[in-house]
Amino acid sequence: MDALRTDEERFTNLPEFPFAAHYIDIPAGDGELLRMAYLDEGPRDARVVLLLHGEPTWSYLYRKMIPLLVAAGYRAVAPDLIGFGRSDKPLLRSDFTYASHVAWLTSFVFDLDLRDAVLFGQDWGGLLGLRILAEHGERFAGAVAANTFLPTGDEPASDAFERWRAASQAMPQFAAGFVVGRTCTPRLAPEIVAAYDAPFPYEEYTAAARAFPMLVPTRPGDPASAANRAAWAELERFEKPFLCAFSDGDPITRGSSAVLARRIPGARSFAHPTIVGASHFLQEDKPNELVAAMLAFFREAGL
């Protein structure tokens, strides 16, 4: 599998980002290896909070949350999904499938031997994380879902998502910083926008960012639909602590919190907070409020 690797110089002196990068090699699926980058902060023997980003971000999204979690005694692990951040970026869009992303992230969880972790997934971090939670629930002590879902294509996608999917394919050059900035409140500073652009120096680096919107199941027969239905069957038996922490300003995932809270048994014992004043990327908009909600949940659940 041919892949690009973003020059490390593009990640130097990024604002509010003092964290060291770590790397592991995972199977690409064709006999080759791909390098996957991640952040790993906090005590080695503390409970892991696995922070999964989505489209078109990278672990930089968690720069404000990581110190708060570490200060509370947790170990924060935040990978860059393949195709994003410092991780390798396969050249061909056909290299990216829902199944391949699940396999790559599963390899990451097993290679780091994460156990009794708490999953946190937003956007595609949830689309992938909920699959892994369903398929390898023994690795997790609980989970937090934020502005995400596990679609099967059996229900129509929202108009907001359809608009985003069309826009993601139409823009002449994929501009990650612009995409993130448009959905944040308040407006991002230029240097923060540039940090979200850092992984993608040229258009050929953006195959994953271009592919992700088209991989979301929107019809019953889409490639990932059957596997996601099977995952739902497992999640409907998942009794470990589960929290929904959605924002009040995300049109793409509006309504998904109630569905997750109703269908997942582990969610039924908890009050699910709404993060007020945040849009899709609530980690950027309201990190303090989001972490406060997570820590309250951890205390209540004994995590």
C-alpha positions in Angstrom: 0.0 0.0 0.0 1.6 3.3 -1.1 1.4 5.9 1.6 2.6 9.4 2.3 4.0 10.7 5.6 3.7 14.4 6.5 7.0 16.1 7.2 7.5 16.4 11.0 8.4 20.1 10.5 4.8 20.9 9.9 4.0 19.8 13.5 6.6 22.0 15.3 5.6 24.9 17.4 1.9 24.4 17.1 -0.1 26.5 19.5 -1.2 24.9 22.8 0.3 21.6 21.8 3.3 20.6 23.9 2.8 16.8 23.6 5.3 14.3 22.4 4.3 12.0 19.5 4.5 8.2 19.8 4.4 5.7 17.0 3.6 2.1 16.3 3.4 0.1 13.1 0.2 -1.7 12.4 -0.8 -4.1 9.6 -2.0 -2.3 6.5 -4.1 -5.3 5.4 -2.0 -6.2 2.4 1.1 -7.5 4.0 2.6 -4.0 4.5 2.8 -1.9 7.6 1.4 1.6 8.3 2.8 3.9 10.9 0.2 5.2 13.4 0.9 8.2 15.6 -0.6 8.8 19.0 -0.4 11.0 22.1 0.1 9.2 25.5 -0.1 11.5 28.6 -0.5 10.7 32.2 0.5 7.9 34.6 1.3 4.6 32.9 -0.7 2.7 35.5 -3.8 5.0 35.5 -7.1 4.2 33.7 -6.9 5.0 30.1 -9.3 7.4 28.4 -9.1 6.6 24.7 -9.8 9.8 22.8 -10.9 9.2 19.2 -11.1 12.1 16.8 -13.1 12.2 13.6 -13.3 14.1 10.3 -11.2 16.0 9.3 -9.3 16.5 12.6 -6.5 14.8 14.4 -5.3 14.5 18.0 -4.7 18.2 18.1 -8.5 18.4 18.8 -7.8 17.0 22.3 -5.1 19.5 23.3 -7.3 21.3 25.8 -8.9 18.1 27.3 -5.7 16.1 27.8 -4.2 18.2 30.6 -7.6 18.3 32.4 -7.9 14.5 32.3 -4.3 14.0 33.4 -4.7 16.4 36.3 -7.7 14.3 37.4 -5.5 11.2 37.5 -6.2 9.5 34.1 -4.0 8.4 31.3 -5.1 10.1 28.0 -4.3 8.2 24.8 -5.3 10.0 21.5 -4.4 8.3 18.2 -4.3 9.9 14.8 -6.5 7.7 12.6 -4.7 6.4 9.5 -4.9 9.2 6.9 -4.9 11.9 9.5 -2.4 13.8 11.7 1.1 12.4 11.9 -0.2 8.9 10.9 0.6 7.5 7.4 -1.7 8.5 4.6 -2.4 5.9 1.9 -2.6 7.5 -1.5 -5.6 5.9 -3.0 -9.2 6.6 -1.8 -10.0 3.0 -2.5 -7.6 2.0 0.3 -10.0 3.6 2.8 -13.1 1.6 3.8 -15.1 1.5 7.0 -13.8 -2.0 7.6 -10.2 -1.0 7.0 -10.5 1.8 9.5 -12.1 -0.5 12.1 -9.3 -3.0 11.5 -6.5 -0.4 11.9 -8.0 1.0 15.1 -8.5 -2.4 16.5 -4.9 -3.2 15.9 -3.9 0.0 17.7 -6.0 -1.0 20.8 -4.6 -4.5 20.9 -1.0 -3.5 20.1 -1.0 -1.0 23.0 -2.8 -3.7 25.1 -5.4 -1.3 26.3 -7.6 -2.8 29.0 -10.4 -1.4 31.3 -10.2 1.8 29.2 -12.9 4.3 28.8 -13.8 5.1 25.2 -14.5 8.6 24.1 -15.7 9.0 20.5 -16.8 12.1 18.6 -17.8 12.2 14.9 -16.0 9.3 13.2 -14.3 8.6 16.5 -17.7 7.3 17.5 -18.6 5.6 14.2 -15.4 3.6 14.7 -15.2 3.5 18.4 -18.7 2.1 18.9 -17.9 -0.7 16.5 -14.8 -1.6 18.5 -16.8 -1.3 21.8 -19.3 -3.7 20.4 -16.8 -6.2 19.0 -14.3 -6.0 21.9 -16.3 -4.8 24.9 -14.1 -6.8 27.2 -11.3 -4.2 26.6 -13.5 -1.3 28.0 -14.8 -0.3 31.4 -17.2 2.3 29.9 -17.8 4.8 27.2 -18.7 8.4 26.4 -20.3 9.3 23.0 -20.3 12.9 21.9 -21.9 14.2 18.7 -21.7 10.8 17.0 -23.8 7.8 16.1 -23.6 4.3 14.5 -25.5 4.5 11.3 -26.8 1.5 9.4 -28.4 3.2 6.4 -31.9 2.0 7.5 -32.9 5.6 8.4 -32.3 8.5 6.1 -29.3 10.8 6.8 -30.0 14.3 8.0 -30.2 17.1 5.5 -27.2 18.7 7.3 -25.1 15.6 6.7 -26.1 15.4 3.0 -25.1 19.0 2.6 -21.7 18.3 4.2 -21.1 15.2 2.1 -21.7 17.1 -1.1 -19.5 20.0 0.0 -16.7 17.6 1.0 -16.5 16.3 -2.5 -17.0 19.6 -4.3 -14.3 21.8 -2.7 -11.4 22.1 -5.2 -8.8 21.5 -2.4 -9.8 20.0 0.8 -9.2 22.6 3.6 -9.4 20.9 7.0 -8.8 24.0 9.0 -11.6 25.8 7.1 -14.0 23.0 7.7 -13.3 22.8 11.4 -13.4 26.6 11.8 -16.8 26.9 10.1 -18.4 24.7 12.7 -16.8 26.1 15.8 -18.0 28.9 18.2 -16.3 31.2 18.5 -14.3 31.8 15.4 -10.9 30.0 15.5 -7.7 32.0 15.4 -5.7 31.7 12.2 -2.9 29.8 13.9 -5.4 27.2 15.2 -6.9 26.8 11.7 -3.3 26.3 10.4 -2.7 23.6 12.9 -5.7 21.6 11.6 -4.3 22.1 8.1 -0.8 20.9 9.2 -1.3 17.2 8.3 -2.3 18.0 4.7 0.4 20.0 2.8 -1.0 19.1 -0.6 -4.3 17.7 -2.0 -2.8 14.2 -2.4 -2.5 13.9 1.3 -6.3 14.2 1.8 -7.5 10.9 0.5 -8.9 9.8 3.9 -10.6 13.2 4.5 -12.2 13.0 1.1 -13.3 9.4 1.6 -14.7 9.5 5.1 -18.0 11.3 4.2 -18.7 8.8 1.5 -18.2 5.8 3.8 -21.0 6.6 6.1 -23.9 4.1 5.5 -26.9 6.0 4.2 -28.7 3.1 2.5 -29.6 -0.3 3.9 -27.3 -2.1 1.5 -24.1 0.0 1.9 -20.9 -1.9 2.6 -20.8 -1.2 6.4 -24.5 -1.6 7.0 -24.6 -5.2 8.0 -21.6 -5.0 10.3 -23.0 -1.9 12.0 -26.3 -3.7 12.5 -24.4 -6.6 14.1 -22.6 -4.0 16.3 -26.0 -2.6 17.4 -27.1 -6.0 18.5 -24.1 -6.2 20.8 -24.5 -2.6 22.0 -28.1 -3.4 23.0 -26.6 -5.9 25.5 -23.8 -3.5 26.7 -24.4 -2.9 30.4 -21.2 -1.2 31.4 -21.5 2.6 32.1 -22.3 4.6 29.0 -22.7 8.4 28.8 -24.0 10.6 26.0 -22.5 14.2 26.1 -23.8 16.0 23.1 -23.8 19.7 22.3 -26.9 21.8 21.7 -25.6 23.2 18.4 -24.8 20.3 16.1 -27.3 19.8 13.3 -25.6 16.7 12.0 -26.0 14.5 15.1 -29.1 16.1 16.6 -31.4 13.5 18.1 -28.7 10.7 18.2 -28.1 11.1 21.9 -31.6 10.1 22.8 -31.4 7.0 20.6 -28.1 5.9 22.1 -29.4 6.5 25.6 -32.5 4.5 24.9 -31.0 1.5 23.2 -27.8 0.9 25.2 -28.6 -0.6 28.7 -25.5 0.9 30.3 -26.8 4.4 29.5 -30.1 4.1 31.3 -28.7 4.7 34.8 -27.2 8.1 34.0 -28.4 11.6 33.3 -27.0 12.7 30.0 -25.7 16.3 29.9 -26.1 18.8 27.1 -23.0 20.8 26.4 -24.5 24.3 25.9 -23.0 26.7 23.5 -21.0 24.2 21.4 -21.3 23.1 17.8 -20.1 19.9 16.2 -16.5 20.1 17.6 -17.4 20.5 21.2 -13.9 19.5 22.2 -12.8 22.8 20.7 -15.8 24.9 21.8 -16.4 23.8 25.4 -13.5 21.5 26.5 -13.8 22.5 30.2 -17.5 21.8 30.4 -17.1 18.5 28.4 -14.4 17.2 30.7 -16.3 18.3 33.8 -19.3 16.2 32.6 -17.0 13.3 31.9 -15.4 13.4 35.3 -18.7 13.6 37.0 -19.8 10.5 35.1 -16.5 8.7 36.0 -17.1 9.4 39.7 -20.7 8.3 39.6 -19.8 5.1 37.6 -16.7 4.3 39.7 -14.4 4.6 36.7 
